[in-house]
Amino acid sequence: MVRTVGASGARLHTLLAMEFRRFLNALVRIFCQIIKTGRRLIYRVLGYNQWLPTLFDTVDAIRRLRPA
C-alpha cells in the first residue's frame, strides 16, 4: 500500500482514479514543439494544464533512477 501525505497524496489519488481518456488528454496529448539541435532534443511545451508539474516531477524521478 502506498502512503501519501497532504496535497500530493490527493493529487496522486486523483491521477490514479482517472479514466483512460482523461489521462490521455491530460498527460499524453500535450502540445509541444520538438527541436533537434546537434545531439539534443528539445521539447518546447506550447500548451499548459494543471498536470504538467506532476509530469515534469515524474520525468525527473525517472531520470534519477537510471544511471547517466
N, CA, C and O atoms as a DFTB+ gen file, in Angstrom:
272 C
 N C O
     1  1       0.838      -1.182       0.000
     2  2       0.000       0.000       0.000
     3  2       0.882       1.244       0.000
     4  3       1.882       1.302       0.716
     5  1       0.514       2.231      -0.798
     6  2       1.284       3.460      -0.908
     7  2       0.747       4.471       0.093
     8  3      -0.456       4.732       0.141
     9  1       1.642       5.038       0.890
    10  2       1.240       6.083       1.835
    11  2       1.499       7.432       1.209
    12  3       2.572       7.673       0.655
    13  1       0.535       8.300       1.293
    14  2       0.688       9.640       0.749
    15  2       0.272      10.654       1.804
    16  3      -0.542      10.363       2.681
    17  1       0.839      11.837       1.705
    18  2       0.570      12.867       2.701
    19  2       0.175      14.153       2.002
    20  3       0.799      14.540       1.014
    21  1      -0.851      14.817       2.501
    22  2      -1.202      16.166       2.066
    23  2      -1.707      16.271       0.642
    24  3      -2.345      15.366       0.104
    25  1      -1.393      17.419       0.053
    26  2      -1.896      17.737      -1.288
    27  2      -1.361      16.776      -2.339
    28  3      -2.078      16.413      -3.272
    29  1      -0.094      16.357      -2.194
    30  2       0.459      15.430      -3.185
    31  2      -0.265      14.087      -3.124
    32  3      -0.404      13.410      -4.143
    33  1      -0.719      13.703      -1.950
    34  2      -1.474      12.463      -1.822
    35  2      -2.816      12.534      -2.511
    36  3      -3.242      11.581      -3.163
    37  1      -3.485      13.668      -2.365
    38  2      -4.766      13.853      -3.043
    39  2      -4.560      13.889      -4.554
    40  3      -5.369      13.352      -5.311
    41  1      -3.488      14.515      -4.979
    42  2      -3.177      14.597      -6.416
    43  2      -2.885      13.205      -6.983
    44  3      -3.329      12.875      -8.083
    45  1      -2.137      12.393      -6.231
    46  2      -1.837      11.030      -6.665
    47  2      -3.115      10.210      -6.760
    48  3      -3.307       9.462      -7.718
    49  1      -3.979      10.348      -5.778
    50  2      -5.239       9.605      -5.801
    51  2      -6.086      10.008      -7.004
    52  3      -6.684       9.153      -7.657
    53  1      -6.141      11.308      -7.300
    54  2      -6.888      11.789      -8.460
    55  2      -6.293      11.235      -9.749
    56  3      -7.026      10.828     -10.650
    57  1      -4.981      11.219      -9.836
    58  2      -4.307      10.697     -11.030
    59  2      -4.595       9.215     -11.221
    60  3      -4.865       8.777     -12.339
    61  1      -4.541       8.446     -10.153
    62  2      -4.768       7.009     -10.264
    63  2      -6.230       6.665     -10.526
    64  3      -6.530       5.599     -11.063
    65  1      -7.141       7.561     -10.152
    66  2      -8.569       7.300     -10.339
    67  2      -9.102       7.816     -11.673
    68  3     -10.289       7.669     -11.965
    69  1      -8.237       8.418     -12.481
    70  2      -8.676       8.980     -13.769
    71  2      -9.124       7.894     -14.729
    72  3      -8.614       6.774     -14.716
    73  1     -10.091       8.253     -15.563
    74  2     -10.442       7.386     -16.680
    75  2      -9.328       7.491     -17.717
    76  3      -8.593       8.479     -17.748
    77  1      -9.207       6.479     -18.558
    78  2      -8.103       6.440     -19.502
    79  2      -8.157       7.604     -20.489
    80  3      -7.119       8.190     -20.799
    81  1      -9.327       7.945     -20.980
    82  2      -9.451       9.041     -21.950
    83  2      -9.022      10.367     -21.323
    84  3      -8.361      11.178     -21.971
    85  1      -9.398      10.587     -20.067
    86  2      -8.993      11.812     -19.377
    87  2      -7.486      11.822     -19.143
    88  3      -6.848      12.867     -19.270
    89  1      -6.910      10.664     -18.802
    90  2      -5.465      10.550     -18.619
    91  2      -4.731      10.893     -19.916
    92  3      -3.737      11.620     -19.898
    93  1      -5.220      10.371     -21.032
    94  2      -4.613      10.678     -22.328
    95  2      -4.617      12.175     -22.604
    96  3      -3.598      12.744     -22.995
    97  1      -5.759      12.805     -22.400
    98  2      -5.873      14.230     -22.692
    99  2      -5.052      15.094     -21.737
   100  3      -4.568      16.154     -22.133
   101  1      -4.889      14.665     -20.499
   102  2      -4.184      15.478     -19.503
   103  2      -2.672      15.302     -19.565
   104  3      -1.935      16.277     -19.414
   105  1      -2.197      14.085     -19.781
   106  2      -0.768      13.827     -19.658
   107  2      -0.066      13.381     -20.931
   108  3       1.144      13.573     -21.052
   109  1      -0.766      12.804     -21.867
   110  2      -0.108      12.276     -23.055
   111  2      -0.227      13.241     -24.231
   112  3       0.749      13.473     -24.943
   113  1      -1.381      13.789     -24.431
   114  2      -1.609      14.685     -25.566
   115  2      -1.325      16.134     -25.169
   116  3      -2.242      16.935     -24.989
   117  1      -0.057      16.448     -25.038
   118  2       0.370      17.787     -24.667
   119  2       0.971      18.429     -25.913
   120  3       1.824      17.839     -26.576
   121  1       0.521      19.635     -26.221
   122  2       1.057      20.337     -27.382
   123  2       2.488      20.747     -27.106
   124  3       2.758      21.471     -26.148
   125  1       3.405      20.286     -27.941
   126  2       4.790      20.698     -27.779
   127  2       5.478      20.737     -29.140
   128  3       5.066      20.084     -30.099
   129  1       6.527      21.519     -29.178
   130  2       7.339      21.653     -30.380
   131  2       8.633      20.899     -30.124
   132  3       9.285      21.119     -29.104
   133  1       9.011      20.014     -31.034
   134  2      10.218      19.221     -30.875
   135  2      11.297      19.813     -31.766
   136  3      11.119      19.930     -32.979
   137  1      12.408      20.183     -31.163
   138  2      13.504      20.821     -31.887
   139  2      14.737      19.942     -31.743
   140  3      15.105      19.567     -30.629
   141  1      15.375      19.611     -32.856
   142  2      16.595      18.821     -32.832
   143  2      17.769      19.755     -33.131
   144  3      17.865      20.327     -34.217
   145  1      18.655      19.898     -32.149
   146  2      19.824      20.749     -32.317
   147  2      21.057      19.929     -31.982
   148  3      21.236      19.520     -30.835
   149  1      21.889      19.691     -32.944
   150  2      23.094      18.903     -32.701
   151  2      22.729      17.506     -32.249
   152  3      22.111      16.742     -32.991
   153  1      23.114      17.178     -31.034
   154  2      22.823      15.849     -30.471
   155  2      21.741      15.889     -29.400
   156  3      21.563      14.923     -28.658
   157  1      21.019      17.000     -29.317
   158  2      19.996      17.148     -28.284
   159  2      18.615      17.267     -28.903
   160  3      18.449      17.757     -30.020
   161  1      17.634      16.806     -28.148
   162  2      16.240      17.039     -28.492
   163  2      15.671      17.989     -27.448
   164  3      15.819      17.766     -26.246
   165  1      15.029      19.035     -27.909
   166  2      14.410      19.996     -27.008
   167  2      12.902      19.910     -27.206
   168  3      12.404      20.022     -28.327
   169  1      12.182      19.710     -26.107
   170  2      10.730      19.668     -26.131
   171  2      10.223      20.992     -25.577
   172  3      10.357      21.252     -24.381
   173  1       9.651      21.819     -26.416
   174  2       9.130      23.117     -26.001
   175  2       7.621      22.974     -25.829
   176  3       6.890      22.795     -26.802
   177  1       7.170      23.055     -24.595
   178  2       5.752      22.869     -24.280
   179  2       4.984      24.120     -24.688
   180  3       5.305      25.223     -24.247
   181  1       3.975      23.946     -25.526
   182  2       3.192      25.067     -26.036
   183  2       1.846      25.220     -25.345
   184  3       1.253      26.299     -25.382
   185  1       1.360      24.168     -24.722
   186  2       0.081      24.222     -24.016
   187  2       0.292      23.866     -22.559
   188  3       1.126      23.020     -22.237
   189  1      -0.459      24.508     -21.674
   190  2      -0.296      24.267     -20.243
   191  2      -1.587      23.708     -19.675
   192  3      -2.680      24.125     -20.059
   193  1      -1.450      22.756     -18.754
   194  2      -2.589      22.311     -17.956
   195  2      -2.095      22.036     -16.540
   196  3      -0.897      22.116     -16.270
   197  1      -3.001      21.719     -15.655
   198  2      -2.659      21.566     -14.240
   199  2      -1.781      20.345     -13.951
   200  3      -1.228      20.238     -12.857
   201  1      -1.646      19.435     -14.896
   202  2      -0.891      18.209     -14.668
   203  2       0.562      18.288     -15.123
   204  3       1.318      17.344     -14.892
   205  1       0.974      19.365     -15.751
   206  2       2.353      19.468     -16.224
   207  2       3.384      19.418     -15.103
   208  3       4.397      18.740     -15.271
   209  1       3.194      20.091     -13.970
   210  2       4.183      19.945     -12.895
   211  2       4.336      18.492     -12.431
   212  3       5.446      18.053     -12.128
   213  1       3.236      17.751     -12.375
   214  2       3.294      16.341     -12.000
   215  2       4.060      15.537     -13.040
   216  3       4.855      14.666     -12.686
   217  1       3.830      15.817     -14.310
   218  2       4.545      15.129     -15.381
   219  2       6.042      15.409     -15.302
   220  3       6.850      14.488     -15.416
   221  1       6.422      16.679     -15.107
   222  2       7.838      17.030     -15.025
   223  2       8.502      16.405     -13.801
   224  3       9.654      15.980     -13.879
   225  1       7.790      16.341     -12.663
   226  2       8.337      15.678     -11.473
   227  2       8.572      14.197     -11.740
   228  3       9.570      13.634     -11.291
   229  1       7.662      13.570     -12.463
   230  2       7.796      12.152     -12.797
   231  2       8.987      11.914     -13.718
   232  3       9.742      10.960     -13.529
   233  1       9.153      12.779     -14.714
   234  2      10.295      12.648     -15.631
   235  2      11.612      12.804     -14.868
   236  3      12.561      12.059     -15.115
   237  1      11.677      13.760     -13.947
   238  2      12.882      13.945     -13.139
   239  2      13.179      12.718     -12.282
   240  3      14.332      12.308     -12.151
   241  1      12.128      12.133     -11.698
   242  2      12.308      10.940     -10.866
   243  2      12.815       9.766     -11.705
   244  3      13.666       9.006     -11.243
   245  1      12.309       9.606     -12.924
   246  2      12.762       8.526     -13.795
   247  2      14.211       8.735     -14.206
   248  3      14.984       7.779     -14.266
   249  1      14.586       9.979     -14.491
   250  2      15.975      10.255     -14.858
   251  2      16.932       9.962     -13.710
   252  3      18.063       9.536     -13.942
   253  1      16.491      10.185     -12.476
   254  2      17.356       9.893     -11.328
   255  2      17.513       8.395     -11.101
   256  3      18.497       7.964     -10.500
   257  1      16.560       7.594     -11.573
   258  2      16.630       6.151     -11.368
   259  2      17.671       5.471     -12.258
   260  3      18.354       4.540     -11.829
   261  1      17.783       5.935     -13.478
   262  2      18.696       5.282     -14.402
   263  2      20.097       5.917     -14.320
   264  3      20.217       7.114     -14.059
   265  1      21.128       5.136     -14.536
   266  2      22.481       5.691     -14.484
   267  2      22.742       6.620     -15.679
   268  3      22.148       6.469     -16.746
   269  1      23.619       7.554     -15.471
   270  2      23.934       8.551     -16.508
   271  2      24.712       7.949     -17.602
   272  3      25.066       8.637     -18.559
